[in-house]
Amino acid sequence: MTTTKARPSVARGQLPILALCVIDAGLLVTSGLIHLHFWNIAYRHVPTLGPLFLVQVIATLLTAIALVATRRLIVVAAAFLLMGGTIVGFILVRTVGLFNFKLGFTSGLAATVLVVEVIAMVMTAITAWVMTRSARAGA
């Protein structure tokens, strides 16, 4: 009688990438949920900007799911760009305005989400670097 070892669902070398993708996804979801809260308490009635808050929420949630499900470099890049675009939007709203809306003050939660998004950009950059190095090592 021959016995075979069960193969783990995630290869040993892929575990760090999976862990990084889960962290990245958590940061994306955090950003999305904070934006959903902002939309609910303040931005739902702001023309153009209100719907963009919902687009950001949906995009972060879908990207987070795709990131964990696929663990593909293209999705990591999309997550990086999504967070970067969100930060650029915040900077525009605070400085010159965006779609005829200029924010006169920044709440503590807005500063928190900005920090989350910066950390998400750093983490997705690290994830992309690890994926690239892993692909080169495997090739």
Secondary structure as UniProt FT lines:
FT   HELIX           12..14
FT   HELIX           15..38
FT   HELIX           39..43
FT   TURN            44..45
FT   TURN            47..48
FT   HELIX           49..70
FT   HELIX           73..94
FT   TURN            95..96
FT   TURN            99..100
FT   HELIX           108..138
//
